[in-house]
Amino acid sequence: MKIADKIFDALTRRQNWLVGAILFLFCSLVAIRFDRTDVRLIWSDRPVLAMLLALVTAILALLWVQVERRRLKHRIRAMHEMLQDKRTESAAKWAELSPRQSEVMALIREGKSNKEICNLLHIGESTLKSHINQSYRILGIGSRKEARSLSNA
């Protein structure tokens, strides 16, 4: 593992601490001193320290952005893997359907009614309902709406 990866892993685990440090440093940078007749920034008489404090705050903020970007990439990669697994699982379920069940489900996905499907396939309504129920059971769905939303891999 690269040193940069180790550093990012450590910062990811302590990201809340990083945000707290950024906020503290920023608040320290804009701290105000109230005298009886005067209101001034604490760092106005030490501009070099103020610039250094601003630089450290900016560096920590940029580091936080990089950590967030890395976390987001990791989450996106995990979601892609999960989606690929679901697609593979869906394709396996579609492969379990008989040719006639696949034909019925394709017509359902086109938005055809039971009567239209019966006329197109020249089957009775009870046979059609049997195909639909078996297909729903195999695919793990319960409605036409779900059937329309499935991708036929």
Residue pairs with C-beta under 8 A, 6 or more apart in sequence:
8 66
8 67
8 70
11 18
11 63
11 67
12 67
12 70
12 71
15 64
15 67
15 68
15 71
18 60
18 63
18 64
18 67
19 64
21 60
22 57
22 60
22 61
22 64
25 53
25 56
25 57
25 60
26 57
28 42
28 53
29 43
29 50
29 53
29 54
29 57
30 41
31 41
31 42
31 43
32 39
32 40
32 41
32 42
33 39
33 40
33 41
33 42
41 50
43 49
43 50
43 53
44 50
87 151
87 153
88 153
90 150
90 151
90 153
91 153
93 138
93 139
93 140
94 102
94 139
94 152
94 153
96 138
97 105
97 135
97 138
97 139
100 121
100 131
101 131
101 134
101 135
101 138
103 121
104 117
104 121
104 128
104 131
104 132
104 135
105 135
105 139
105 147
105 152
106 152
107 116
107 117
107 120
107 121
108 117
108 132
108 144
108 147
108 148
109 147
109 148
109 150
109 152
111 148
112 120
114 125
114 128
114 129
114 132
115 125
117 128
118 124
118 125
118 128
121 128
123 131
135 147
136 142
136 147
139 147
139 150
141 147
141 150
